[in-house]
Amino acid sequence: TLKSYWIRRGSAFSTALARPETELTPEMISTGSWRRLPFKPYNFSSLGLPPACGHLHPLLKVRSELRQIFLEMG
């Protein structure tokens, strides 16, 4: 069996890469340009970035150090 395909340029063919907008700015709202811009769809099932901050409470640090000392003493 021999299959062949014809590939043609469609109506949406373009050599330029169009990147959709990701943020809606106050300038877009005031000028009304947001109406004719393509926006990236939201992904509500993504987990997002983990928080970049967070530290142990000082009393928890002391408690874990004391626990380690007592474990080493037996």
C-alpha positions as a LaTeX table, in Angstrom:
\begin{tabular}{lrrr}
\hline
Residue & $x$ (\AA) & $y$ (\AA) & $z$ (\AA) \\
\hline
Thr1 & 0.00 & 0.00 & 0.00 \\
Leu2 & 1.35 & 3.37 & $-1.01$ \\
Lys3 & $-0.04$ & 6.51 & 0.62 \\
Ser4 & 0.80 & 10.05 & $-0.36$ \\
Tyr5 & $-0.23$ & 13.38 & 1.11 \\
Trp6 & $-0.39$ & 16.88 & $-0.31$ \\
Ile7 & 0.53 & 19.60 & 2.14 \\
Arg8 & $-0.56$ & 23.15 & 1.37 \\
Arg9 & $-0.39$ & 26.41 & 3.22 \\
Gly10 & $-3.60$ & 27.19 & 5.03 \\
Ser11 & $-5.22$ & 30.53 & 5.71 \\
Ala12 & $-3.47$ & 30.81 & 9.09 \\
Phe13 & 0.03 & 30.09 & 7.69 \\
Ser14 & 2.71 & 32.52 & 8.81 \\
Thr15 & 6.49 & 32.46 & 9.02 \\
Ala16 & 6.47 & 34.82 & 12.01 \\
Leu17 & 6.01 & 33.28 & 15.44 \\
Ala18 & 3.15 & 34.98 & 17.30 \\
Arg19 & 3.37 & 34.75 & 21.07 \\
Pro20 & 0.08 & 35.14 & 22.94 \\
Glu21 & $-0.16$ & 37.69 & 25.72 \\
Thr22 & 0.12 & 36.39 & 29.27 \\
Glu23 & $-0.80$ & 39.47 & 31.30 \\
Leu24 & $-3.49$ & 42.11 & 31.09 \\
Thr25 & $-2.03$ & 45.55 & 31.85 \\
Pro26 & $-3.83$ & 48.80 & 32.75 \\
Glu27 & $-2.60$ & 50.31 & 29.47 \\
Met28 & $-4.31$ & 47.53 & 27.49 \\
Ile29 & $-7.56$ & 48.18 & 29.34 \\
Ser30 & $-7.44$ & 51.96 & 28.86 \\
Thr31 & $-6.65$ & 51.76 & 25.13 \\
Gly32 & $-8.91$ & 48.77 & 24.44 \\
Ser33 & $-6.10$ & 46.90 & 22.65 \\
Trp34 & $-6.81$ & 43.75 & 24.71 \\
Arg35 & $-9.88$ & 43.03 & 22.55 \\
Arg36 & $-7.85$ & 42.14 & 19.47 \\
Leu37 & $-4.89$ & 40.40 & 21.16 \\
Pro38 & $-4.67$ & 36.62 & 21.59 \\
Phe39 & $-4.19$ & 35.55 & 25.21 \\
Lys40 & $-2.58$ & 32.39 & 26.52 \\
Pro41 & $-5.20$ & 30.09 & 28.11 \\
Tyr42 & $-5.03$ & 29.51 & 31.86 \\
Asn43 & $-3.91$ & 26.13 & 33.18 \\
Phe44 & $-5.89$ & 25.66 & 36.37 \\
Ser45 & $-4.53$ & 22.16 & 36.97 \\
Ser46 & $-0.88$ & 23.21 & 37.26 \\
Leu47 & 0.73 & 23.20 & 40.69 \\
Gly48 & 2.64 & 26.47 & 40.39 \\
Leu49 & 6.02 & 27.39 & 41.81 \\
Pro50 & 6.95 & 26.29 & 45.31 \\
Pro51 & 7.46 & 29.16 & 47.77 \\
Ala52 & 11.05 & 30.39 & 47.80 \\
Cys53 & 11.04 & 31.42 & 51.47 \\
Gly54 & 10.43 & 29.87 & 54.83 \\
His55 & 12.57 & 29.12 & 57.85 \\
Leu56 & 12.28 & 27.12 & 61.03 \\
His57 & 11.18 & 28.94 & 64.14 \\
Pro58 & 14.18 & 29.58 & 66.46 \\
Leu59 & 12.64 & 27.49 & 69.25 \\
Leu60 & 12.19 & 24.56 & 66.85 \\
Lys61 & 15.87 & 24.85 & 65.91 \\
Val62 & 16.91 & 24.72 & 69.58 \\
Arg63 & 14.60 & 21.77 & 70.20 \\
Ser64 & 16.04 & 19.80 & 67.28 \\
Glu65 & 19.62 & 20.59 & 68.40 \\
Leu66 & 18.83 & 19.42 & 71.95 \\
Arg67 & 17.18 & 16.27 & 70.60 \\
Gln68 & 20.28 & 15.54 & 68.51 \\
Ile69 & 22.55 & 16.06 & 71.54 \\
Phe70 & 20.49 & 13.68 & 73.69 \\
Leu71 & 20.41 & 11.09 & 70.89 \\
Glu72 & 24.20 & 11.22 & 70.63 \\
Met73 & 24.50 & 10.80 & 74.42 \\
Gly74 & 22.30 & 7.74 & 74.28 \\
\hline
\end{tabular}
